[in-house]
Amino acid sequence: MKKLLLLSLGFVLWNACTYKKGEVPVAEIPCDSMSYSTHIDPIIATYCIDCHTAGGTGTGDFTSYSDLKIAADNGSLKRTVFTLKSMPPAGSPELTDEQRANIKCWVEQGAPQN
């Protein structure tokens, strides 16, 4: 029992030390299970909303699903995040590989509002 307790405590401490503040933890999710409200919106809220809001410096208001859907459908989201890798901009916190994969999955599934 003590070994299990120590192992659990060690895992918790290791996980706490490797978690970066402001990073949205994202598990590897199958593409067909990707949810806008659960997986994508928290990423957008953390990395994009500072600029992509009404009156902000970014193109589009990503505080609502509708403008983000437009960016997903017209290819601008894919182009800036994956091709040009200009979003998030230099000097801003970077998306993790898992977050990029989740956004890509969601866009390739037609960017559903689920």
PyRosetta script that sets phi, psi and omega in degrees:
from pyrosetta import init, pose_from_sequence

init()
pose = pose_from_sequence("MKKLLLLSLGFVLWNACTYKKGEVPVAEIPCDSMSYSTHIDPIIATYCIDCHTAGGTGTGDFTSYSDLKIAADNGSLKRTVFTLKSMPPAGSPELTDEQRANIKCWVEQGAPQN")
pose.set_psi(1, -40.6)
pose.set_omega(1, 179.4)
pose.set_phi(2, -63.8)
pose.set_psi(2, -37.7)
pose.set_omega(2, 179.9)
pose.set_phi(3, -63.8)
pose.set_psi(3, -41.3)
pose.set_omega(3, 178.9)
pose.set_phi(4, -64.8)
pose.set_psi(4, -41.7)
pose.set_omega(4, 178.7)
pose.set_phi(5, -63.6)
pose.set_psi(5, -44.8)
pose.set_omega(5, 179.0)
pose.set_phi(6, -65.4)
pose.set_psi(6, -40.2)
pose.set_omega(6, 178.2)
pose.set_phi(7, -63.7)
pose.set_psi(7, -43.5)
pose.set_omega(7, 178.5)
pose.set_phi(8, -63.4)
pose.set_psi(8, -45.0)
pose.set_omega(8, 178.8)
pose.set_phi(9, -61.8)
pose.set_psi(9, -42.5)
pose.set_omega(9, 178.4)
pose.set_phi(10, -61.0)
pose.set_psi(10, -42.1)
pose.set_omega(10, 178.9)
pose.set_phi(11, -63.7)
pose.set_psi(11, -45.1)
pose.set_omega(11, 179.7)
pose.set_phi(12, -60.7)
pose.set_psi(12, -45.6)
pose.set_omega(12, 179.9)
pose.set_phi(13, -65.3)
pose.set_psi(13, -42.4)
pose.set_omega(13, 179.0)
pose.set_phi(14, -62.4)
pose.set_psi(14, -44.9)
pose.set_omega(14, -179.3)
pose.set_phi(15, -63.6)
pose.set_psi(15, -40.7)
pose.set_omega(15, 179.5)
pose.set_phi(16, -64.3)
pose.set_psi(16, -34.8)
pose.set_omega(16, -178.5)
pose.set_phi(17, -77.3)
pose.set_psi(17, -24.4)
pose.set_omega(17, -177.8)
pose.set_phi(18, -95.8)
pose.set_psi(18, -11.2)
pose.set_omega(18, 179.5)
pose.set_phi(19, -76.9)
pose.set_psi(19, 128.9)
pose.set_omega(19, -179.9)
pose.set_phi(20, -95.2)
pose.set_psi(20, 131.2)
pose.set_omega(20, 179.1)
pose.set_phi(21, -59.8)
pose.set_psi(21, 134.9)
pose.set_omega(21, -179.4)
pose.set_phi(22, 89.2)
pose.set_psi(22, -12.4)
pose.set_omega(22, 179.7)
pose.set_phi(23, -81.6)
pose.set_psi(23, 132.5)
pose.set_omega(23, 177.6)
pose.set_phi(24, -87.5)
pose.set_psi(24, 114.2)
pose.set_omega(24, -179.6)
pose.set_phi(25, -68.1)
pose.set_psi(25, 129.7)
pose.set_omega(25, -179.1)
pose.set_phi(26, -131.1)
pose.set_psi(26, 122.6)
pose.set_omega(26, 177.6)
pose.set_phi(27, -83.5)
pose.set_psi(27, 159.7)
pose.set_omega(27, 175.4)
pose.set_phi(28, -72.6)
pose.set_psi(28, 117.3)
pose.set_omega(28, -175.1)
pose.set_phi(29, -117.5)
pose.set_psi(29, 137.1)
pose.set_omega(29, 174.4)
pose.set_phi(30, -59.9)
pose.set_psi(30, 142.3)
pose.set_omega(30, -176.5)
pose.set_phi(31, -54.0)
pose.set_psi(31, -40.1)
pose.set_omega(31, -176.7)
pose.set_phi(32, -73.0)
pose.set_psi(32, -6.4)
pose.set_omega(32, 176.8)
pose.set_phi(33, -105.7)
pose.set_psi(33, 2.1)
pose.set_omega(33, -177.1)
pose.set_phi(34, -66.7)
pose.set_psi(34, 129.9)
pose.set_omega(34, -177.6)
pose.set_phi(35, -118.4)
pose.set_psi(35, 132.0)
pose.set_omega(35, 177.7)
pose.set_phi(36, -59.1)
pose.set_psi(36, -51.9)
pose.set_omega(36, -173.6)
pose.set_phi(37, -68.4)
pose.set_psi(37, -34.3)
pose.set_omega(37, -177.0)
pose.set_phi(38, -88.4)
pose.set_psi(38, -40.4)
pose.set_omega(38, -171.1)
pose.set_phi(39, -108.0)
pose.set_psi(39, -37.3)
pose.set_omega(39, -173.3)
pose.set_phi(40, -91.7)
pose.set_psi(40, -48.6)
pose.set_omega(40, -177.9)
pose.set_phi(41, -55.0)
pose.set_psi(41, -42.2)
pose.set_omega(41, 177.6)
pose.set_phi(42, -62.7)
pose.set_psi(42, -33.8)
pose.set_omega(42, 177.5)
pose.set_phi(43, -67.4)
pose.set_psi(43, -47.0)
pose.set_omega(43, 180.0)
pose.set_phi(44, -61.0)
pose.set_psi(44, -43.4)
pose.set_omega(44, -179.5)
pose.set_phi(45, -62.5)
pose.set_psi(45, -35.4)
pose.set_omega(45, -178.1)
pose.set_phi(46, -80.4)
pose.set_psi(46, -40.3)
pose.set_omega(46, -170.6)
pose.set_phi(47, -106.1)
pose.set_psi(47, -18.5)
pose.set_omega(47, -168.7)
pose.set_phi(48, -118.9)
pose.set_psi(48, -30.5)
pose.set_omega(48, -170.2)
pose.set_phi(49, -64.7)
pose.set_psi(49, -26.5)
pose.set_omega(49, 179.1)
pose.set_phi(50, -57.2)
pose.set_psi(50, -34.6)
pose.set_omega(50, -178.9)
pose.set_phi(51, -107.6)
pose.set_psi(51, -38.5)
pose.set_omega(51, -175.2)
pose.set_phi(52, -90.8)
pose.set_psi(52, 70.8)
pose.set_omega(52, 178.9)
pose.set_phi(53, -141.6)
pose.set_psi(53, 165.0)
pose.set_omega(53, 179.1)
pose.set_phi(54, -54.9)
pose.set_psi(54, 123.5)
pose.set_omega(54, -179.8)
pose.set_phi(55, 80.9)
pose.set_psi(55, 1.4)
pose.set_omega(55, -180.0)
pose.set_phi(56, -80.0)
pose.set_psi(56, 176.7)
pose.set_omega(56, -177.3)
pose.set_phi(57, -81.2)
pose.set_psi(57, -17.0)
pose.set_omega(57, -178.3)
pose.set_phi(58, -86.5)
pose.set_psi(58, 155.4)
pose.set_omega(58, 176.8)
pose.set_phi(59, -77.2)
pose.set_psi(59, 125.5)
pose.set_omega(59, 179.2)
pose.set_phi(60, 90.8)
pose.set_psi(60, 150.6)
pose.set_omega(60, 177.7)
pose.set_phi(61, -108.0)
pose.set_psi(61, 102.2)
pose.set_omega(61, -175.2)
pose.set_phi(62, -89.4)
pose.set_psi(62, 13.3)
pose.set_omega(62, 176.2)
pose.set_phi(63, -74.2)
pose.set_psi(63, -13.5)
pose.set_omega(63, 176.0)
pose.set_phi(64, -123.4)
pose.set_psi(64, 155.6)
pose.set_omega(64, 179.4)
pose.set_phi(65, -61.3)
pose.set_psi(65, -38.7)
pose.set_omega(65, -170.5)
pose.set_phi(66, -59.2)
pose.set_psi(66, -45.3)
pose.set_omega(66, 179.4)
pose.set_phi(67, -71.3)
pose.set_psi(67, -35.2)
pose.set_omega(67, 176.7)
pose.set_phi(68, -65.8)
pose.set_psi(68, -39.1)
pose.set_omega(68, 177.8)
pose.set_phi(69, -62.1)
pose.set_psi(69, -40.4)
pose.set_omega(69, 177.4)
pose.set_phi(70, -60.1)
pose.set_psi(70, -46.8)
pose.set_omega(70, 179.7)
pose.set_phi(71, -63.6)
pose.set_psi(71, -36.1)
pose.set_omega(71, 177.5)
pose.set_phi(72, -68.4)
pose.set_psi(72, -44.1)
pose.set_omega(72, -176.6)
pose.set_phi(73, -71.5)
pose.set_psi(73, -35.7)
pose.set_omega(73, -177.4)
pose.set_phi(74, -87.3)
pose.set_psi(74, -0.9)
pose.set_omega(74, 175.4)
pose.set_phi(75, 90.1)
pose.set_psi(75, -7.6)
pose.set_omega(75, -177.1)
pose.set_phi(76, -68.1)
pose.set_psi(76, -34.2)
pose.set_omega(76, 177.7)
pose.set_phi(77, -64.8)
pose.set_psi(77, -48.0)
pose.set_omega(77, 179.6)
pose.set_phi(78, -62.6)
pose.set_psi(78, -42.6)
pose.set_omega(78, -178.3)
pose.set_phi(79, -63.6)
pose.set_psi(79, -46.7)
pose.set_omega(79, -175.5)
pose.set_phi(80, -76.9)
pose.set_psi(80, -33.3)
pose.set_omega(80, -177.8)
pose.set_phi(81, -84.5)
pose.set_psi(81, -37.7)
pose.set_omega(81, -172.4)
pose.set_phi(82, -108.3)
pose.set_psi(82, -43.9)
pose.set_omega(82, -177.0)
pose.set_phi(83, -78.8)
pose.set_psi(83, -58.0)
pose.set_omega(83, -178.5)
pose.set_phi(84, -81.8)
pose.set_psi(84, -24.1)
pose.set_omega(84, -175.5)
pose.set_phi(85, 52.2)
pose.set_psi(85, 38.4)
pose.set_omega(85, 179.8)
pose.set_phi(86, -94.4)
pose.set_psi(86, -2.6)
pose.set_omega(86, 176.7)
pose.set_phi(87, -128.1)
pose.set_psi(87, 135.1)
pose.set_omega(87, -9.9)
pose.set_phi(88, -60.9)
pose.set_psi(88, 154.3)
pose.set_omega(88, -176.4)
pose.set_phi(89, -67.9)
pose.set_psi(89, 161.6)
pose.set_omega(89, 178.2)
pose.set_phi(90, -54.1)
pose.set_psi(90, 139.0)
pose.set_omega(90, -179.9)
pose.set_phi(91, 91.7)
pose.set_psi(91, -11.2)
pose.set_omega(91, 177.1)
pose.set_phi(92, -97.1)
pose.set_psi(92, 159.3)
pose.set_omega(92, 176.1)
pose.set_phi(93, -58.8)
pose.set_psi(93, 138.9)
pose.set_omega(93, -179.3)
pose.set_phi(94, -82.5)
pose.set_psi(94, 148.8)
pose.set_omega(94, 170.3)
pose.set_phi(95, -71.9)
pose.set_psi(95, 146.5)
pose.set_omega(95, 174.5)
pose.set_phi(96, -76.7)
pose.set_psi(96, 165.0)
pose.set_omega(96, 176.9)
pose.set_phi(97, -59.5)
pose.set_psi(97, -39.0)
pose.set_omega(97, 179.7)
pose.set_phi(98, -65.2)
pose.set_psi(98, -39.9)
pose.set_omega(98, 178.7)
pose.set_phi(99, -65.7)
pose.set_psi(99, -43.0)
pose.set_omega(99, 176.3)
pose.set_phi(100, -61.1)
pose.set_psi(100, -43.1)
pose.set_omega(100, 179.4)
pose.set_phi(101, -62.8)
pose.set_psi(101, -40.1)
pose.set_omega(101, 179.5)
pose.set_phi(102, -65.7)
pose.set_psi(102, -42.5)
pose.set_omega(102, 178.2)
pose.set_phi(103, -63.7)
pose.set_psi(103, -44.3)
pose.set_omega(103, 179.4)
pose.set_phi(104, -59.7)
pose.set_psi(104, -46.5)
pose.set_omega(104, 177.9)
pose.set_phi(105, -56.1)
pose.set_psi(105, -49.4)
pose.set_omega(105, -177.4)
pose.set_phi(106, -61.2)
pose.set_psi(106, -45.4)
pose.set_omega(106, 179.2)
pose.set_phi(107, -63.2)
pose.set_psi(107, -44.3)
pose.set_omega(107, -178.8)
pose.set_phi(108, -68.1)
pose.set_psi(108, -20.2)
pose.set_omega(108, 175.9)
pose.set_phi(109, -86.8)
pose.set_psi(109, 4.5)
pose.set_omega(109, 178.5)
pose.set_phi(110, 96.1)
pose.set_psi(110, 11.8)
pose.set_omega(110, 178.3)
pose.set_phi(111, 52.5)
pose.set_psi(111, 55.1)
pose.set_omega(111, -178.2)
pose.set_phi(112, -68.6)
pose.set_psi(112, 150.1)
pose.set_omega(112, 175.5)
pose.set_phi(113, -95.1)
pose.set_psi(113, 86.0)
pose.set_omega(113, -177.8)
pose.set_phi(114, -129.5)
pose.dump_pdb("model.pdb")
